[in-house]
Amino acid sequence: MKKKGPSGHLVEVIWYDACSTHGWYADSELHKCRTSEMKTVGYLVRRNSHEILLAQTRSEHGEWSEVWAIPSKTVKRIRRK
């Protein structure tokens, strides 16, 4: 993946999230824990080979808030909105 700087463009990121459980499970019950396809929309702050940073809000002073760091290897697609 090429390195890209901050864009501030509104994007939708489709990515796979991990699953975890607690307790003891038989082999026949393990199908309940599966990765899930997620859709997250936000402003593209940074994108590189390690992560994609999205923010929900940007102030008039250029500060970001409600930032998500999504591991690049879990991303299926990025679509500009």
C-alpha positions as CSV (number, residue, x, y, z in Angstrom):
1,M,0.0,0.0,0.0
2,K,1.4,3.4,-0.9
3,K,1.9,6.0,1.8
4,K,-0.5,8.8,1.7
5,G,-0.6,12.0,3.7
6,P,-3.6,13.6,5.4
7,S,-6.5,14.3,3.1
8,G,-9.5,15.1,5.2
9,H,-11.7,13.5,2.6
10,L,-14.8,11.7,3.9
11,V,-14.4,8.0,3.3
12,E,-16.1,4.7,4.2
13,V,-13.7,1.9,5.3
14,I,-14.9,-1.7,5.1
15,W,-12.7,-3.8,7.3
16,Y,-12.7,-7.0,9.4
17,D,-12.9,-6.9,13.2
18,A,-11.6,-9.6,15.5
19,C,-13.8,-11.6,17.9
20,S,-13.1,-12.8,21.4
21,T,-15.0,-14.7,24.0
22,H,-14.6,-15.6,27.6
23,G,-15.3,-19.0,29.3
24,W,-14.9,-22.5,28.1
25,Y,-16.3,-23.9,24.8
26,A,-16.6,-27.2,23.1
27,D,-15.3,-27.6,19.6
28,S,-18.9,-27.6,18.3
29,E,-19.5,-24.1,19.8
30,L,-16.5,-22.4,18.4
31,H,-18.4,-21.3,15.2
32,K,-20.1,-18.6,17.3
33,C,-16.8,-16.6,17.4
34,R,-16.1,-15.2,13.9
35,T,-14.6,-12.1,12.4
36,S,-17.1,-9.5,11.4
37,E,-17.2,-7.1,8.4
38,M,-17.4,-3.6,9.7
39,K,-18.2,-0.3,7.9
40,T,-16.8,2.9,9.4
41,V,-17.2,6.4,8.0
42,G,-15.0,9.3,8.8
43,Y,-12.4,11.9,7.7
44,L,-9.2,10.3,6.4
45,V,-6.5,11.7,8.6
46,R,-3.6,9.3,7.7
47,R,-3.1,6.1,5.7
48,N,0.1,4.0,5.6
49,S,1.1,0.4,5.5
50,H,0.4,0.0,9.3
51,E,-2.9,1.8,9.9
52,I,-5.7,4.0,8.6
53,L,-6.7,6.9,10.9
54,L,-10.2,8.2,10.6
55,A,-11.7,11.0,12.6
56,Q,-15.3,11.8,13.2
57,T,-14.9,15.6,13.8
58,R,-12.4,18.3,12.8
59,S,-12.4,21.7,14.5
60,E,-11.9,25.1,12.9
61,H,-8.4,25.0,14.3
62,G,-7.5,21.8,12.4
63,E,-7.7,19.5,15.5
64,W,-9.2,16.0,15.2
65,S,-11.6,14.3,17.6
66,E,-13.1,10.7,17.9
67,V,-10.2,9.1,16.1
68,W,-10.2,5.5,14.9
69,A,-7.0,3.6,14.2
70,I,-7.8,0.6,11.9
71,P,-5.0,-1.9,11.1
72,S,-4.3,-1.7,7.3
73,K,-4.1,-5.5,7.0
74,T,-7.7,-5.8,8.1
75,V,-9.1,-3.4,5.4
76,K,-11.0,-4.8,2.5
77,R,-11.9,-1.5,0.8
78,I,-11.8,2.3,1.1
79,R,-14.4,4.3,-0.7
80,R,-14.5,8.1,-1.0
81,K,-17.9,9.5,0.0
